[in-house]
Amino acid sequence: MLRKQENRIKRHKKIRAKLTGKAVRPRLCVFRSANHIYAQMIDDERGKVLLSVNDLSLKTELPKGEKGQKGKINKAREVGRLIASKAIEKKIDKVIFDRGGHKYHGRIKALAEGAREGGLKF
């Protein structure tokens, strides 16, 4: 388990060396724990978090999706939609997606798709 986490951190450092969020195009950073998912929009030039959303801030419990999708994937998609709507209110429509060293799969992919559905462009 420790080796798996070390590899993820290595991947994340490589990704972060190439990505920089700016005020016009902030970085959409995703953190995934075992039970929850968090997303932030960060302006790296000023070192400020512009927005932050997580699945704990969702108002209602989401039902399981069609085609065997589980509740966590639906929550991730809703978090993506929610951060997109908040970003659109702040006149942000383009972002740089930082997947945090995780594979673009499962909850990370669902969050990205939800953000795209909400109107963000990567």
For each residue, the residues with C-beta under 8 A, 3 or more apart:
1: 4 5
2: 5 6
3: 6 7
4: 1 7 8
5: 1 2 8 9
6: 2 3 9 10
7: 3 4 10 11
8: 4 5 11 12 100 101 102
9: 5 6 12 13 101
10: 6 7 13 14 101
11: 7 8 14 15 101
12: 8 9 15 16 100 101
13: 9 10 16 17 101
14: 10 11 17 18
15: 11 12 18 19 98 99 100 101
16: 12 13 19 98
17: 13 14
18: 14 15
19: 15 16 27 96 98
20: 27 44 45 96
21: 25 26 27 41 42 43 44 45 95 96 98
22: 25 26 43 44 45
23: 26 43 45 46
24: 94
25: 21 22 94 95 96
26: 21 22 23 41 42 43 50 92 95 96
27: 19 20 21 41 42 44 95 96 97 98
28: 39 40 41 83 95 96 97 98 115 120 122
29: 39 40 41 42 98 100
30: 37 38 39 97 98 99 100 102 108 111
31: 37 38 39 40 100
32: 36 37 38 100 102 107 108
33: 36 37 38
34:
35: 72
36: 32 33 54 55 56
37: 30 31 32 33 54 55 72 75 76 79 107 111
38: 30 31 32 33 52 53 54 55 79
39: 28 29 30 31 52 53 54 79 80 83 111 115
40: 28 29 31 49 51 52 53
41: 21 26 27 28 29 49 50 51 52 83 87 92 95
42: 21 26 27 29 48 49 50
43: 21 22 23 26 46 47 48 50
44: 20 21 22 27 47
45: 20 21 22 23
46: 23 43
47: 43 44
48: 42 43
49: 40 41 42 52
50: 26 41 42 43 87 90 92
51: 40 41 83 86 87 90
52: 38 39 40 41 49
53: 38 39 40 57 79 82 83 86
54: 36 37 38 39 57 79
55: 36 37 38 58 72 75 76 78 79
56: 36
57: 53 54 82
58: 55 62 75 78 79 82
59:
60:
61: 71
62: 58 71 74 75 78
63: 71 74
64: 69 70 71 74
65: 68 69 70 73 74
66: 69
67:
68: 65
69: 64 65 66 73 74
70: 64 65 73 74
71: 61 62 63 64 74 75
72: 35 37 55 75 76 107
73: 65 69 70 76 77 106 107 110
74: 62 63 64 65 69 70 71 77 78 110
75: 37 55 58 62 71 72 78 79
76: 37 55 72 73 79 80 107 108 110 111 114
77: 73 74 80 81 110 111 113 114 117
78: 55 58 62 74 75 81 82 114
79: 37 38 39 53 54 55 58 75 76 82 83 111 114
80: 39 76 77 83 84 110 111 112 113 114 115 116 117 118
81: 77 78 84 85 114 115 117 118
82: 53 57 58 78 79 85 86 118
83: 28 39 41 51 53 79 80 86 87 115 118 120
84: 80 81 87 88 114 115 116 117 118 119 120
85: 81 82 88 89 118 119
86: 51 53 82 83 89 90
87: 41 50 51 83 84 90 92 93 95 118 120
88: 84 85 91 92 93 118 119 120
89: 85 86
90: 50 51 86 87
91: 88
92: 26 41 50 87 88 95 120
93: 87 88 119 120 121
94: 24 25 120 121 122
95: 21 25 26 27 28 41 87 92 115 120 121 122
96: 19 20 21 25 26 27 28 122
97: 27 28 30 112 115 122
98: 15 16 19 21 27 28 29 30
99: 15 30 102 103 104 108 112
100: 8 12 15 29 30 31 32 108
101: 8 9 10 11 12 13 15
102: 8 30 32 99 105 108
103: 99 106 108
104: 99 108 109 112
105: 102 108 109
106: 73 103 109 110
107: 32 37 72 73 76 110 111
108: 30 32 76 99 100 102 103 104 105 111 112
109: 104 105 106 112 113
110: 73 74 76 77 80 106 107 113 114
111: 30 37 39 76 77 79 80 107 108 114 115
112: 80 97 99 104 108 109 115 116 122
113: 77 80 109 110 116 117
114: 76 77 78 79 80 81 84 110 111 117 118
115: 28 39 80 81 83 84 95 97 111 112 118 120 122
116: 80 84 112 113 119 120 121 122
117: 77 80 81 84 113 114
118: 80 81 82 83 84 85 87 88 114 115
119: 84 85 88 93 116
120: 28 83 84 87 88 92 93 94 95 115 116
121: 93 94 95 116
122: 28 94 95 96 97 112 115 116
